Amino acid sequence: MASQERRTVMTVTGPIPVDALGRTLMHEHLLVGAPGWEFDIGAGPSFGEMVERCVDRIEELKSAGYASLVDPCPIDMARDVNLMREVSSRAGFHIVCATGFYHGEIGAASHWRFRAMLDPDTPKRIAELLIKEITEGVGETGVRAGIIKTATGHLVTPYETMMLAATAQASLATNTPITTHTEGVHGDLQLDNLCGAGVGAADVVVGHTCGSKDPVYQRALAERGAFVGFDRFGFAPANTDENRADALVALVRAGFGHRIVVSHDCVLCYRGVDHLRPERRDFMLFERTISPMLRERGLTAEEVERLLVDNPRRFFQGAYSP
Ligand SMILES: [Zn+2]
């Protein structure tokens, strides 16, 4: 099923025309922390320090011609929409924030699992919360989510299936697209659940598809009409950038260049004791290193630009036909 066409994208400072997105990184984070971070030694940088750091990194991106990023931090991973709004205003850069929850291995599953034991309406309540964040805003901030994040871990558990159902319900009720976290597997099961509930595949970015080393898996997702996220460039544990670049070019050559979005999954600030390597804060890796790698492998400048501009725009626009 195809969504209705969307003419605007909701950013943390309000709606913008989809054409105003420009060059867009589809999966980056200003701030991340796993539930329980508040019990760690030290909370990480102050609000002011985080703003400074994020604005610095975004200024660099802006000077390279980028205009927008999606920060799909789920509700339960220390999402801070006030930080996003402040950084967006200070830097003059579009940021799209998400509603939705992380997977059961790391996210705030306890609350919802406990609730679901007592209240059969829990999936409905979760959908209502997502819809509220899309239509009215996050808490009292007035900042509205422009995308729904959902996630699966190494297994797709009943908790995650419940979240996928709530995600589909909220997406259909508000005509809002979806971006997912995967561990490089089970994107097919995510689509089975979301599309089975009526969501169009083109309204889904299957995140971290570049974490898979299986070209059949990657291609099958694109063939179903979903967008595939090559959104972890620079993330060493999951795969090498050489493998990612090879796989991306293979997908373009197979005719799926219109289904790929790119990013790094950087984390600029971290709640709790900061263990992140400096290269996980490099928003410029795609521009500086990956884009030339793709050109060396034969992509034209236009084919690379399409990954950054046309594909994010078409994803947010929806009502997409091949
Ligand atoms: Zn992420």
Residues whose N, C-alpha, C, O or C-beta is under 5 A from the ligand:
A	BS01	ZN	D265
